[in-house]
């Protein structure tokens, strides 16, 4: 396949923006309707879009999509629109109210998972609760042992975290965390709920935290899962050299995170080392009287031995 060069300045800027970067652009999400998309799934898409506003779009026009059978249409849309995440809504007699979470890498299918929506409560059903800001970064909580023990749920956890994690930030302001998205799993069920975080006075430096359900909420059943190929996943997880931490010689870290260093030194002569100066260790000149006294003592000792 031959690549055409951009002829205009605007086209060149667009192509430069699509090139690989050390820090990639935030992942964008596209909600797409299949040939048949139930009203329940369409309502769910509207509320999910409001939760991920700023990084997501909805394509309401229906398309002939069967992600589990053929993903070429989604790969083509990913290349044209520079989209990394898709949520496809379909509905048929065998699998009604289905949503398929699809993830791309380099505009090729990486992995995907299908869920069936059994119960959905929209945002407008929760009255009297202040809605959180959609552009703020949420806190994600995964409850249940299934997320870490089942391979299907591990893939689903990764897809949900990629979809709802929000913008990537370096620092977090406490007052800016105003919502929690919880995913509770009990095989094969998944329950999703969103809570509003209220910070109240507690009489101490730390505020009292209360959670109020603000919607939407959804009950799903996990269905078919397509896992990522090992070589493609290895390539997707590879980091550029510029982001890899530089290894420092002779420095190690313990299991508790303590920093330990090793120092190499040459052999030292302790006789020439400068020590603390003390009068008892000083080498001074002896007086002549002390020498005579010592000699007299030696002569007296010799005379005594002769007398004996």
Residue pairs with C-beta under 8 A, 6 or more apart in sequence:
6 12
6 14
6 15
17 25
18 82
22 240
22 242
22 243
25 82
26 55
26 167
26 168
27 55
27 84
27 85
27 162
28 55
28 56
28 57
28 81
28 82
28 83
28 84
28 85
29 52
29 55
29 56
29 57
29 83
29 84
29 85
29 86
29 87
29 163
30 56
30 57
30 58
30 59
30 77
30 81
30 83
30 85
30 86
30 87
31 45
31 48
31 49
31 56
31 57
31 58
31 59
31 86
31 87
31 89
32 59
32 63
32 65
32 74
32 77
32 86
32 87
32 88
32 89
33 42
33 45
33 59
33 60
33 61
33 62
33 63
33 89
34 62
34 63
34 64
34 65
34 66
34 88
34 89
34 90
34 91
35 62
35 63
35 64
35 65
35 90
36 62
36 90
36 91
36 92
37 62
37 89
37 90
37 91
38 89
38 91
38 96
38 97
40 97
40 117
40 120
41 89
41 90
41 91
41 97
41 98
41 99
41 117
42 60
42 89
43 120
43 122
44 89
44 99
44 117
44 120
44 216
44 218
45 58
45 87
45 89
46 58
46 122
47 122
47 123
47 215
47 216
48 56
48 87
48 216
49 56
49 57
49 58
50 123
50 134
51 134
51 138
51 164
51 181
51 194
51 216
52 134
52 163
52 164
52 166
53 134
53 135
54 134
54 135
54 167
55 166
55 167
63 73
64 73
65 73
65 74
65 88
65 90
66 90
67 74
67 86
67 88
67 100
67 102
67 112
67 114
68 100
68 112
68 114
68 224
68 226
71 102
71 109
71 112
74 86
74 88
74 102
74 104
74 109
75 104
75 107
75 108
75 109
77 83
77 86
78 84
78 86
78 104
78 107
79 107
83 104
84 103
84 104
84 105
85 101
85 102
85 103
85 104
85 162
85 163
86 100
86 101
86 102
86 103
86 104
87 99
87 100
87 101
87 102
87 163
88 99
88 100
88 102
89 98
89 99
90 98
90 99
90 100
91 97
91 98
92 98
95 114
95 116
95 223
96 116
97 116
97 117
97 118
98 114
98 115
98 116
98 117
98 223
99 114
99 115
99 116
99 117
99 220
100 112
100 113
100 114
100 115
101 112
101 113
101 114
101 115
101 156
101 159
101 160
101 163
102 109
102 112
103 110
103 111
103 112
103 159
103 162
104 110
105 232
105 235
105 236
106 235
106 236
108 232
109 226
110 228
110 232
110 233
110 236
111 155
111 158
111 159
111 225
111 226
111 227
111 228
111 233
112 159
112 225
112 226
113 152
113 155
113 156
113 159
113 222
113 223
113 224
113 225
113 226
114 222
114 223
114 224
114 225
115 156
115 190
115 220
115 221
115 222
115 223
116 220
116 221
116 223
117 218
117 219
117 220
118 219
118 220
118 221
119 218
119 219
120 216
120 217
120 218
120 219
121 215
121 216
121 217
121 218
122 215
122 216
123 131
123 214
123 215
123 216
125 215
126 213
126 214
126 215
129 196
129 212
129 213
129 214
129 215
130 196
130 214
131 196
131 214
132 138
132 178
132 179
132 194
132 196
132 197
132 214
133 178
135 167
136 166
136 176
136 177
136 178
136 179
137 165
137 166
137 167
137 169
137 172
137 176
137 177
138 164
138 165
138 166
138 177
138 179
138 180
138 181
138 194
139 177
139 179
139 180
139 181
139 197
140 160
140 161
140 164
140 165
140 180
140 181
140 183
141 180
141 181
141 182
141 183
142 157
142 182
142 183
142 185
143 182
143 183
143 184
143 185
144 184
144 185
144 186
146 153
146 185
146 186
146 187
147 153
147 154
147 157
147 183
147 185
148 154
150 187
151 227
152 222
152 225
153 185
153 187
153 222
155 225
155 227
155 228
156 190
156 222
156 225
157 183
160 183
164 181
174 199
174 207
175 199
177 197
178 196
178 197
179 194
179 195
179 196
179 197
179 214
180 194
180 195
180 197
180 211
181 192
181 193
181 194
181 195
182 191
182 192
182 193
182 194
182 195
183 190
183 191
183 192
184 190
184 191
184 193
185 191
187 222
188 221
188 222
189 219
189 220
189 221
190 219
190 220
190 221
190 222
191 217
191 218
191 219
191 220
192 217
192 218
192 219
192 220
193 213
193 217
193 218
194 213
194 214
194 215
194 216
194 217
195 211
195 212
195 213
195 214
196 211
196 212
196 213
196 214
197 209
197 210
197 211
198 209
198 210
198 211
198 212
199 207
199 208
199 209
200 207
200 208
200 209
200 210
201 207
201 208
202 208
228 236
250 261
250 262
250 263
250 264
251 259
251 260
251 261
251 262
252 259
252 260
252 261
252 262
253 259
253 260
254 260
275 281
